[in-house]
Amino acid sequence: MQGTVLYGAHDIRFEDRPEPTIQEPTDAHQPAGDLRLRVGPVAVPRGIASFAAPTPMGHEYCGIVEAVGPGVTSLKRGHSVPPDTRRISCISRRSPRSCWAGPGPLRSMHCVREPAVRTMGRMSTLMITPVDRLFEAHLTVADIDASIAFYRDRLGLDLAHIVPTRQAAFFWVGPRGTTMLGLWASGSAPQKTTTHIALAATRDDVIAAPRALQSAGITPLDFDGHPTDEPVVLAWMPAVSIYFHDPDGHLLEYIAMLADEPRPDAGIVTWNEWNIRKA
């Protein structure tokens, strides 16, 4: 890895340093996606105080915890630790080379031979938790019983729980405990908001979905909302998908990622056109 070494006033360099390891029971290893260099306090780098050069400068404790010693109880692997924002500012670089401080306050640090430099001031104190996937989504509906019948009997989702006093119903999407869809009755007010959710399926099932939807009395739609008898391909992903509405007008989608190479220039095409272009 590369670390920062102080050589003198206005002279801070990036050099190869030993990879960090867990040595004590209370150690924690927190590599960051970009290098974050602590640049405070400023007295020593600006030459106001004496030091024994060259002196390694410690990296600020910010990043995702990768490993912890057996004596660490307050952190676990995967935790995100923010810096002490009262004392530091940071610079982030993908391929650091060398660095020096300008004549002004050290917060205005300049880096050379690397155009991709981002200078950050006060950093967020929020704890950021790594996210694996979207677990649940919720829709408002006018008639909870009609919506339960639609999602359970016509789409085949697994009804997990009903709360009659709240006029709410919850469905498992896929295996139990993987993803949940919640429906909440909002009454029959004329003003309502519709939204969009996509349901993952296999490629073959998405391709067959237009006919299956029609058999269930549901109109399959293309990306522009027109009735169709074949799916469309979102070429930038690429993914094959088909759209349709629920009883409240929410736009639903079956979607499956394709193994083909992305083609952002192709835009959105029909499944048939996608296969012709591949040939």
Secondary structure, DSSP 8 states (H G I E B T S, - for coil): -EEEEEEETTEEEEEE-------STT-EE---SSEE----S-TTTTTSS---SSEEE---S-EE--EE-TT--S--TT-EE---TTT--EEEESS--EEEE-SS-TTSEEEES-S-EEEE-S-------------EEEEEES-HHHHHHIIIIIS--EEEEEEGGGTEEEEEESSTTTEEEEEEE--S-S-----EEEEE--HHHHHHHHHHHHHTT---B-TTS-B-SS-EEETTTTEEEEEEE-TT--EEEEEEE-SS---GGG-EEEHHHHHHHH-
